[in-house]
């Protein structure tokens, strides 16, 4: 089985970033969405990213946005130096094209589960997709899973992150069933909103790697 990467999202402080990198995370995510309890100021994210680039240069950094303009996302990238923009709202195909034209790699989030509207994933051409749990009131961080059977049968899993309530107890089965490019955890590896638990992060990454035969 090809190597399945791990993204730890909702990083809010340097200690958690360092801990996640040492535990084996491949991607760190920073939430630039004020309603979220994991929201981080641009200047704080910039400080963490600079430190991690120096200490852990192979780790990639993801800035998460919800229905922000192309100009806002580009400006945030210029200030923080994140690698990839994660679009977690109802962003249009045109927004994705505009960001790609600017040379900004994209993770386009698609929502699945009860009540989720139909998704025409093939209309988008991002660098990656992220499959998350649909919630009518929250953009993400629900801690709830979705039925993998809800995914389109032709979804290109080799460029997909899978999120939504993944933890050390269920990530192995998801990896085995879907064989995604990466898995993503946020609220399920926290001691409190915005504060990661070293034990839960380590257990999550170990469970992913275990399925992966590493």
BALOBA-1460 file (C-alpha; in Angstrom, 3 decimals):
// residues 214
<rec num="1" residu="x" x="0.000" y="0.000" z="0.000"/>
<rec num="2" residu="x" x="1.290" y="3.450" z="-0.909"/>
<rec num="3" residu="x" x="2.209" y="5.753" z="1.927"/>
<rec num="4" residu="x" x="-0.836" y="7.489" z="3.418"/>
<rec num="5" residu="x" x="-0.003" y="10.975" z="4.638"/>
<rec num="6" residu="x" x="-1.329" y="12.599" z="7.811"/>
<rec num="7" residu="x" x="-2.599" y="16.149" z="8.246"/>
<rec num="8" residu="x" x="-3.098" y="17.599" z="11.717"/>
<rec num="9" residu="x" x="-5.414" y="20.582" z="11.366"/>
<rec num="10" residu="x" x="-6.368" y="23.411" z="13.699"/>
<rec num="11" residu="x" x="-2.824" y="24.239" z="14.853"/>
<rec num="12" residu="x" x="-2.904" y="27.329" z="17.102"/>
<rec num="13" residu="x" x="0.471" y="27.362" z="18.850"/>
<rec num="14" residu="x" x="4.129" y="26.532" z="18.350"/>
<rec num="15" residu="x" x="4.236" y="23.709" z="20.899"/>
<rec num="16" residu="x" x="1.460" y="21.781" z="19.150"/>
<rec num="17" residu="x" x="3.086" y="22.317" z="15.755"/>
<rec num="18" residu="x" x="6.417" y="21.003" z="17.008"/>
<rec num="19" residu="x" x="4.775" y="18.044" z="18.716"/>
<rec num="20" residu="x" x="2.769" y="17.099" z="15.605"/>
<rec num="21" residu="x" x="5.864" y="17.305" z="13.399"/>
<rec num="22" residu="x" x="7.875" y="15.136" z="15.778"/>
<rec num="23" residu="x" x="5.019" y="12.614" z="15.857"/>
<rec num="24" residu="x" x="5.226" y="12.284" z="12.083"/>
<rec num="25" residu="x" x="2.651" y="14.669" z="10.583"/>
<rec num="26" residu="x" x="3.138" y="15.450" z="6.898"/>
<rec num="27" residu="x" x="0.833" y="18.489" z="6.815"/>
<rec num="28" residu="x" x="-0.143" y="21.086" z="9.416"/>
<rec num="29" residu="x" x="-3.360" y="23.076" z="9.006"/>
<rec num="30" residu="x" x="-4.103" y="26.630" z="10.178"/>
<rec num="31" residu="x" x="-7.701" y="27.864" z="10.348"/>
<rec num="32" residu="x" x="-8.236" y="31.415" z="9.111"/>
<rec num="33" residu="x" x="-11.955" y="31.549" z="9.928"/>
<rec num="34" residu="x" x="-12.982" y="33.714" z="12.878"/>
<rec num="35" residu="x" x="-16.076" y="31.727" z="13.980"/>
<rec num="36" residu="x" x="-13.893" y="28.664" z="14.592"/>
<rec num="37" residu="x" x="-12.458" y="28.001" z="18.077"/>
<rec num="38" residu="x" x="-9.278" y="27.059" z="16.178"/>
<rec num="39" residu="x" x="-8.996" y="30.393" z="14.382"/>
<rec num="40" residu="x" x="-5.452" y="31.768" z="14.338"/>
<rec num="41" residu="x" x="-4.216" y="35.261" z="13.530"/>
<rec num="42" residu="x" x="-2.100" y="35.559" z="10.397"/>
<rec num="43" residu="x" x="0.903" y="36.873" z="12.306"/>
<rec num="44" residu="x" x="0.789" y="33.921" z="14.728"/>
<rec num="45" residu="x" x="0.550" y="31.424" z="11.896"/>
<rec num="46" residu="x" x="3.443" y="33.140" z="10.118"/>
<rec num="47" residu="x" x="5.608" y="32.786" z="13.235"/>
<rec num="48" residu="x" x="4.816" y="29.070" z="13.565"/>
<rec num="49" residu="x" x="5.319" y="28.346" z="9.872"/>
<rec num="50" residu="x" x="8.687" y="30.106" z="9.807"/>
<rec num="51" residu="x" x="9.837" y="28.047" z="12.776"/>
<rec num="52" residu="x" x="8.609" y="24.766" z="11.280"/>
<rec num="53" residu="x" x="10.180" y="25.478" z="7.882"/>
<rec num="54" residu="x" x="13.502" y="25.794" z="9.696"/>
<rec num="55" residu="x" x="13.050" y="22.790" z="11.999"/>
<rec num="56" residu="x" x="10.982" y="20.437" z="9.817"/>
<rec num="57" residu="x" x="11.438" y="21.501" z="6.185"/>
<rec num="58" residu="x" x="9.607" y="18.502" z="4.711"/>
<rec num="59" residu="x" x="6.305" y="19.337" z="6.449"/>
<rec num="60" residu="x" x="3.804" y="21.258" z="4.321"/>
<rec num="61" residu="x" x="1.532" y="23.993" z="5.672"/>
<rec num="62" residu="x" x="-2.132" y="24.467" z="4.783"/>
<rec num="63" residu="x" x="-4.169" y="27.638" z="5.244"/>
<rec num="64" residu="x" x="-7.899" y="26.958" z="5.673"/>
<rec num="65" residu="x" x="-10.430" y="29.513" z="4.379"/>
<rec num="66" residu="x" x="-14.226" y="29.671" z="4.175"/>
<rec num="67" residu="x" x="-15.685" y="31.688" z="1.281"/>
<rec num="68" residu="x" x="-12.881" y="34.233" z="1.156"/>
<rec num="69" residu="x" x="-11.921" y="36.167" z="-1.952"/>
<rec num="70" residu="x" x="-8.994" y="35.288" z="-4.174"/>
<rec num="71" residu="x" x="-7.338" y="38.541" z="-3.128"/>
<rec num="72" residu="x" x="-7.698" y="37.781" z="0.585"/>
<rec num="73" residu="x" x="-6.288" y="34.285" z="0.202"/>
<rec num="74" residu="x" x="-3.349" y="35.494" z="-1.883"/>
<rec num="75" residu="x" x="-2.594" y="38.247" z="0.649"/>
<rec num="76" residu="x" x="-2.727" y="35.759" z="3.534"/>
<rec num="77" residu="x" x="-0.311" y="33.472" z="1.721"/>
<rec num="78" residu="x" x="2.087" y="36.348" z="1.131"/>
<rec num="79" residu="x" x="2.040" y="37.133" z="4.869"/>
<rec num="80" residu="x" x="2.322" y="33.591" z="6.200"/>
<rec num="81" residu="x" x="4.069" y="31.505" z="3.497"/>
<rec num="82" residu="x" x="1.645" y="28.577" z="3.785"/>
<rec num="83" residu="x" x="2.036" y="26.046" z="0.962"/>
<rec num="84" residu="x" x="-1.555" y="25.134" z="0.110"/>
<rec num="85" residu="x" x="-4.935" y="26.903" z="0.400"/>
<rec num="86" residu="x" x="-7.779" y="24.733" z="1.700"/>
<rec num="87" residu="x" x="-11.171" y="25.984" z="0.489"/>
<rec num="88" residu="x" x="-13.745" y="24.850" z="3.032"/>
<rec num="89" residu="x" x="-16.832" y="26.776" z="1.922"/>
<rec num="90" residu="x" x="-18.911" y="27.150" z="-1.218"/>
<rec num="91" residu="x" x="-16.085" y="28.465" z="-3.362"/>
<rec num="92" residu="x" x="-16.728" y="28.453" z="-7.107"/>
<rec num="93" residu="x" x="-14.841" y="26.720" z="-9.863"/>
<rec num="94" residu="x" x="-13.751" y="30.196" z="-10.960"/>
<rec num="95" residu="x" x="-12.156" y="30.858" z="-7.566"/>
<rec num="96" residu="x" x="-10.183" y="27.618" z="-7.828"/>
<rec num="97" residu="x" x="-9.007" y="28.494" z="-11.326"/>
<rec num="98" residu="x" x="-7.985" y="32.006" z="-10.250"/>
<rec num="99" residu="x" x="-5.920" y="30.709" z="-7.320"/>
<rec num="100" residu="x" x="-4.290" y="28.032" z="-9.439"/>
<rec num="101" residu="x" x="-3.420" y="30.677" z="-12.017"/>
<rec num="102" residu="x" x="-1.656" y="32.596" z="-9.244"/>
<rec num="103" residu="x" x="0.418" y="29.502" z="-8.507"/>
<rec num="104" residu="x" x="-1.390" y="28.635" z="-5.251"/>
<rec num="105" residu="x" x="-2.025" y="24.882" z="-4.814"/>
<rec num="106" residu="x" x="-5.542" y="24.078" z="-3.591"/>
<rec num="107" residu="x" x="-7.345" y="21.538" z="-1.447"/>
<rec num="108" residu="x" x="-11.044" y="21.814" z="-2.356"/>
<rec num="109" residu="x" x="-13.292" y="20.482" z="0.388"/>
<rec num="110" residu="x" x="-16.346" y="18.426" z="-0.543"/>
<rec num="111" residu="x" x="-19.020" y="17.532" z="2.039"/>
<rec num="112" residu="x" x="-20.793" y="14.186" z="2.297"/>
<rec num="113" residu="x" x="-23.413" y="12.654" z="4.560"/>
<rec num="114" residu="x" x="-27.065" y="13.081" z="5.474"/>
<rec num="115" residu="x" x="-28.567" y="16.213" z="3.928"/>
<rec num="116" residu="x" x="-25.499" y="17.014" z="1.838"/>
<rec num="117" residu="x" x="-26.221" y="18.556" z="-1.571"/>
<rec num="118" residu="x" x="-25.022" y="16.704" z="-4.646"/>
<rec num="119" residu="x" x="-21.393" y="17.439" z="-5.529"/>
<rec num="120" residu="x" x="-20.076" y="17.698" z="-9.081"/>
<rec num="121" residu="x" x="-16.470" y="17.086" z="-8.095"/>
<rec num="122" residu="x" x="-15.298" y="16.738" z="-11.686"/>
<rec num="123" residu="x" x="-16.068" y="20.422" z="-12.345"/>
<rec num="124" residu="x" x="-13.146" y="21.368" z="-10.105"/>
<rec num="125" residu="x" x="-9.480" y="20.858" z="-10.923"/>
<rec num="126" residu="x" x="-7.651" y="21.408" z="-7.620"/>
<rec num="127" residu="x" x="-4.366" y="19.909" z="-6.533"/>
<rec num="128" residu="x" x="-6.244" y="17.817" z="-3.952"/>
<rec num="129" residu="x" x="-9.765" y="17.208" z="-2.705"/>
<rec num="130" residu="x" x="-10.735" y="16.784" z="0.953"/>
<rec num="131" residu="x" x="-13.811" y="14.703" z="1.762"/>
<rec num="132" residu="x" x="-15.459" y="15.872" z="5.000"/>
<rec num="133" residu="x" x="-18.718" y="15.415" z="6.881"/>
<rec num="134" residu="x" x="-21.601" y="17.679" z="5.883"/>
<rec num="135" residu="x" x="-23.099" y="19.927" z="8.538"/>
<rec num="136" residu="x" x="-25.730" y="22.539" z="7.702"/>
<rec num="137" residu="x" x="-24.480" y="24.921" z="10.405"/>
<rec num="138" residu="x" x="-20.734" y="24.333" z="10.702"/>
<rec num="139" residu="x" x="-17.993" y="24.571" z="8.093"/>
<rec num="140" residu="x" x="-15.921" y="21.810" z="9.712"/>
<rec num="141" residu="x" x="-14.497" y="20.430" z="12.917"/>
<rec num="142" residu="x" x="-17.710" y="18.550" z="13.644"/>
<rec num="143" residu="x" x="-15.985" y="15.426" z="14.955"/>
<rec num="144" residu="x" x="-18.561" y="13.345" z="13.049"/>
<rec num="145" residu="x" x="-17.908" y="10.715" z="10.403"/>
<rec num="146" residu="x" x="-19.734" y="10.155" z="7.132"/>
<rec num="147" residu="x" x="-20.565" y="6.879" z="5.428"/>
<rec num="148" residu="x" x="-17.769" y="6.114" z="2.940"/>
<rec num="149" residu="x" x="-20.445" y="4.680" z="0.662"/>
<rec num="150" residu="x" x="-21.638" y="8.280" z="0.141"/>
<rec num="151" residu="x" x="-18.535" y="9.028" z="-1.920"/>
<rec num="152" residu="x" x="-18.906" y="8.918" z="-5.712"/>
<rec num="153" residu="x" x="-17.538" y="5.590" z="-6.968"/>
<rec num="154" residu="x" x="-15.160" y="7.366" z="-9.353"/>
<rec num="155" residu="x" x="-13.775" y="9.791" z="-6.750"/>
<rec num="156" residu="x" x="-9.981" y="10.005" z="-7.342"/>
<rec num="157" residu="x" x="-8.812" y="8.838" z="-3.916"/>
<rec num="158" residu="x" x="-5.150" y="9.077" z="-4.887"/>
<rec num="159" residu="x" x="-5.485" y="12.868" z="-4.599"/>
<rec num="160" residu="x" x="-7.997" y="12.962" z="-1.720"/>
<rec num="161" residu="x" x="-7.668" y="13.775" z="1.951"/>
<rec num="162" residu="x" x="-10.344" y="12.161" z="4.138"/>
<rec num="163" residu="x" x="-11.575" y="13.944" z="7.279"/>
<rec num="164" residu="x" x="-14.591" y="13.952" z="9.563"/>
<rec num="165" residu="x" x="-14.380" y="12.387" z="13.001"/>
<rec num="166" residu="x" x="-11.323" y="10.262" z="12.271"/>
<rec num="167" residu="x" x="-9.475" y="8.954" z="15.322"/>
<rec num="168" residu="x" x="-7.091" y="6.182" z="16.292"/>
<rec num="169" residu="x" x="-9.960" y="3.718" z="16.583"/>
<rec num="170" residu="x" x="-11.481" y="4.192" z="13.114"/>
<rec num="171" residu="x" x="-8.735" y="5.568" z="10.842"/>
<rec num="172" residu="x" x="-7.326" y="2.138" z="10.068"/>
<rec num="173" residu="x" x="-10.585" y="0.885" z="8.600"/>
<rec num="174" residu="x" x="-11.002" y="4.069" z="6.535"/>
<rec num="175" residu="x" x="-7.477" y="3.825" z="5.137"/>
<rec num="176" residu="x" x="-7.972" y="0.161" z="4.326"/>
<rec num="177" residu="x" x="-11.334" y="0.760" z="2.653"/>
<rec num="178" residu="x" x="-10.689" y="3.995" z="0.734"/>
<rec num="179" residu="x" x="-6.907" y="4.083" z="0.290"/>
<rec num="180" residu="x" x="-6.793" y="7.892" z="0.289"/>
<rec num="181" residu="x" x="-3.798" y="10.104" z="-0.373"/>
<rec num="182" residu="x" x="-4.048" y="11.435" z="3.206"/>
<rec num="183" residu="x" x="-6.145" y="11.492" z="6.361"/>
<rec num="184" residu="x" x="-6.953" y="14.605" z="8.391"/>
<rec num="185" residu="x" x="-7.703" y="15.028" z="12.099"/>
<rec num="186" residu="x" x="-8.492" y="18.105" z="14.172"/>
<rec num="187" residu="x" x="-11.046" y="17.999" z="16.992"/>
<rec num="188" residu="x" x="-10.552" y="14.259" z="17.573"/>
<rec num="189" residu="x" x="-6.897" y="14.777" z="18.582"/>
<rec num="190" residu="x" x="-7.525" y="17.666" z="20.994"/>
<rec num="191" residu="x" x="-7.388" y="18.028" z="24.756"/>
<rec num="192" residu="x" x="-9.618" y="21.120" z="24.314"/>
<rec num="193" residu="x" x="-10.641" y="23.203" z="21.284"/>
<rec num="194" residu="x" x="-7.473" y="24.499" z="19.663"/>
<rec num="195" residu="x" x="-5.132" y="22.553" z="21.971"/>
<rec num="196" residu="x" x="-3.798" y="19.238" z="20.732"/>
<rec num="197" residu="x" x="-3.263" y="16.184" z="22.903"/>
<rec num="198" residu="x" x="0.199" y="14.644" z="22.328"/>
<rec num="199" residu="x" x="-1.149" y="11.215" z="23.208"/>
<rec num="200" residu="x" x="-4.085" y="11.437" z="20.792"/>
<rec num="201" residu="x" x="-1.938" y="12.833" z="17.968"/>
<rec num="202" residu="x" x="0.640" y="10.087" z="18.432"/>
<rec num="203" residu="x" x="-2.037" y="7.384" z="18.606"/>
<rec num="204" residu="x" x="-3.734" y="8.703" z="15.471"/>
<rec num="205" residu="x" x="-0.533" y="8.794" z="13.443"/>
<rec num="206" residu="x" x="0.564" y="5.387" z="14.741"/>
<rec num="207" residu="x" x="-2.808" y="3.878" z="13.807"/>
<rec num="208" residu="x" x="-2.526" y="5.319" z="10.296"/>
<rec num="209" residu="x" x="1.035" y="4.103" z="9.880"/>
<rec num="210" residu="x" x="0.113" y="0.709" z="11.298"/>
<rec num="211" residu="x" x="-2.410" y="0.083" z="8.588"/>
<rec num="212" residu="x" x="0.165" y="1.327" z="6.156"/>
<rec num="213" residu="x" x="2.649" y="-1.321" z="7.214"/>
<rec num="214" residu="x" x="5.219" y="1.178" z="8.521"/>
